[in-house]
């Protein structure tokens, strides 16, 4: 599997090299091993949601600021574990009352409920490895499906970070 891991690392690095992106680790989007240990579903949701935001057509600092605001409000956890609705997320970051500008990164928040629903349906297959065909294999496609197709190349980054966290 080392060859596959190397391919995933390369594809993740290519995704990070796209305009308005930077190399990031899970910790840069608020996910540490301490928060992820024993909570694989939550960790995967957090990374998939971050990847969806990072794929927005906006300046990198705006995307990272939104991710950090969501993390500070514990929105990722509350959506995944406490069934927060989208309006509750927007309220928590000040986007519901108009005190925060809503740009392309905030528009990607519409995918949070889709990611949560799709992820719960495919989590077992992902944990089992999801296959290994092609450059990214079936797991990459399963990650896209788990994100409700809200991400593209970010699936490689998510897989790499799950492996780096020791969850896969």
C-alpha positions as CSV (number, residue, x, y, z in Angstrom):
1,X,0.0,0.0,0.0
2,X,3.0,2.3,0.2
3,X,2.7,3.1,-3.5
4,X,-1.0,4.0,-3.1
5,X,-0.1,6.2,-0.1
6,X,2.6,8.0,-2.2
7,X,0.1,8.6,-5.0
8,X,-2.5,10.0,-2.5
9,X,0.2,12.3,-1.0
10,X,1.1,13.5,-4.5
11,X,-2.5,14.2,-5.5
12,X,-3.2,15.9,-2.2
13,X,-0.1,18.2,-2.7
14,X,-1.4,19.0,-6.2
15,X,-4.8,19.9,-4.8
16,X,-3.1,22.2,-2.2
17,X,-1.0,23.9,-4.9
18,X,-4.1,25.2,-6.7
19,X,-4.7,28.9,-6.7
20,X,-6.0,30.3,-3.3
21,X,-4.9,27.2,-1.4
22,X,-1.9,26.4,0.7
23,X,-0.4,23.2,2.2
24,X,-2.4,22.3,5.3
25,X,-2.5,19.6,7.9
26,X,-5.6,18.6,9.9
27,X,-4.4,20.6,12.9
28,X,-4.4,23.8,10.7
29,X,-8.2,23.4,10.3
30,X,-8.7,22.7,14.0
31,X,-8.6,18.9,14.0
32,X,-6.0,17.3,16.4
33,X,-5.5,13.7,17.2
34,X,-6.9,14.3,20.7
35,X,-10.1,15.6,19.2
36,X,-10.3,12.8,16.6
37,X,-9.3,9.7,18.6
38,X,-12.3,7.4,18.9
39,X,-14.4,9.7,16.8
40,X,-13.5,8.7,13.3
41,X,-16.9,9.8,11.9
42,X,-16.6,13.2,13.4
43,X,-13.0,13.6,12.2
44,X,-14.0,12.7,8.7
45,X,-16.9,15.1,8.7
46,X,-14.6,17.9,10.0
47,X,-12.1,17.3,7.2
48,X,-14.7,16.9,4.5
49,X,-16.4,20.1,5.5
50,X,-13.1,21.9,5.6
51,X,-12.2,20.6,2.1
52,X,-15.6,21.8,0.8
53,X,-14.8,25.3,2.1
54,X,-11.2,25.3,0.9
55,X,-12.5,24.5,-2.7
56,X,-14.5,27.8,-2.7
57,X,-13.5,30.4,-5.2
58,X,-12.2,32.9,-2.7
59,X,-8.9,34.2,-1.2
60,X,-7.2,31.6,1.0
61,X,-7.3,33.8,4.2
62,X,-11.0,34.2,4.0
63,X,-11.5,30.4,3.7
64,X,-9.2,29.7,6.6
65,X,-10.8,32.4,8.7
66,X,-14.2,30.8,8.2
67,X,-12.9,27.4,9.1
68,X,-11.4,28.7,12.3
69,X,-14.6,30.6,13.2
70,X,-16.6,27.4,12.7
71,X,-14.1,25.5,14.8
72,X,-14.2,28.2,17.6
73,X,-18.0,28.0,17.6
74,X,-17.6,24.2,17.7
75,X,-19.9,24.2,14.7
76,X,-18.3,21.1,13.1
77,X,-18.9,19.1,16.2
78,X,-22.4,20.4,16.8
79,X,-23.6,19.7,13.3
80,X,-22.2,16.2,13.4
81,X,-23.0,15.2,17.0
82,X,-25.9,17.5,18.0
83,X,-27.8,18.0,14.8
84,X,-27.3,21.7,14.5
85,X,-29.2,23.1,11.6
86,X,-27.6,25.4,9.0
87,X,-29.3,28.5,10.4
88,X,-27.8,27.6,13.9
89,X,-24.3,27.4,12.3
90,X,-24.8,30.8,10.5
91,X,-26.0,32.3,13.8
92,X,-23.0,31.0,15.7
93,X,-20.5,32.7,13.3
94,X,-22.5,35.9,12.9
95,X,-23.7,35.3,9.4
96,X,-27.4,35.1,10.1
97,X,-28.0,38.6,11.3
98,X,-25.9,40.2,8.6
99,X,-23.0,41.2,10.8
100,X,-20.6,39.1,8.7
101,X,-20.3,39.3,4.9
102,X,-21.4,36.1,3.2
103,X,-19.1,35.3,0.4
104,X,-18.1,32.2,-1.6
105,X,-16.7,30.3,1.5
106,X,-19.9,30.9,3.5
107,X,-22.0,29.7,0.6
108,X,-20.2,26.4,0.8
109,X,-21.8,25.9,4.2
110,X,-24.9,24.7,2.5
111,X,-23.1,21.4,2.0
112,X,-22.8,20.7,5.8
113,X,-26.1,18.8,6.1
114,X,-25.5,17.0,2.8
115,X,-22.0,15.9,4.0
116,X,-23.4,14.7,7.3
117,X,-26.2,12.7,5.7
118,X,-24.1,11.2,3.0
119,X,-21.2,10.4,5.3
120,X,-23.3,8.4,7.8
121,X,-24.4,6.2,4.8
122,X,-20.9,5.5,3.6
123,X,-18.8,5.5,6.8
124,X,-18.5,1.7,7.1
125,X,-17.2,1.3,3.6
126,X,-14.6,4.1,4.0
127,X,-13.3,2.6,7.3
128,X,-12.9,-0.8,5.5
129,X,-10.6,0.8,2.9
130,X,-13.1,1.4,0.1
131,X,-11.0,-0.5,-2.5
132,X,-7.7,0.5,-4.1
133,X,-8.2,0.8,-7.8
134,X,-6.9,3.6,-10.0
135,X,-4.7,6.6,-8.8
136,X,-6.9,7.3,-5.8
137,X,-8.9,4.1,-5.7
138,X,-12.5,3.5,-4.8
139,X,-11.9,5.2,-1.4
140,X,-11.4,8.6,-3.1
141,X,-14.7,8.1,-4.9
142,X,-16.3,7.0,-1.6
143,X,-15.0,10.2,0.0
144,X,-16.6,12.3,-2.7
145,X,-19.8,10.4,-2.3
146,X,-19.5,10.8,1.5
147,X,-19.3,14.5,1.0
148,X,-22.5,14.5,-1.2
149,X,-20.2,15.3,-4.1
150,X,-19.5,18.7,-2.5
151,X,-15.7,18.2,-3.0
152,X,-13.4,17.2,-5.9
153,X,-9.7,16.9,-5.4
154,X,-10.1,17.7,-1.7
155,X,-10.9,14.0,-1.3
156,X,-7.2,13.2,-1.7
157,X,-6.3,15.7,1.1
158,X,-8.9,14.2,3.4
159,X,-7.6,10.7,2.9
160,X,-4.0,11.8,3.5
161,X,-5.0,13.6,6.7
162,X,-7.0,10.7,8.0
163,X,-3.9,8.5,7.4
164,X,-1.6,11.1,9.1
165,X,-3.9,11.2,12.1
166,X,-3.6,7.4,12.3
167,X,-7.3,6.9,11.8
168,X,-6.8,5.0,8.5
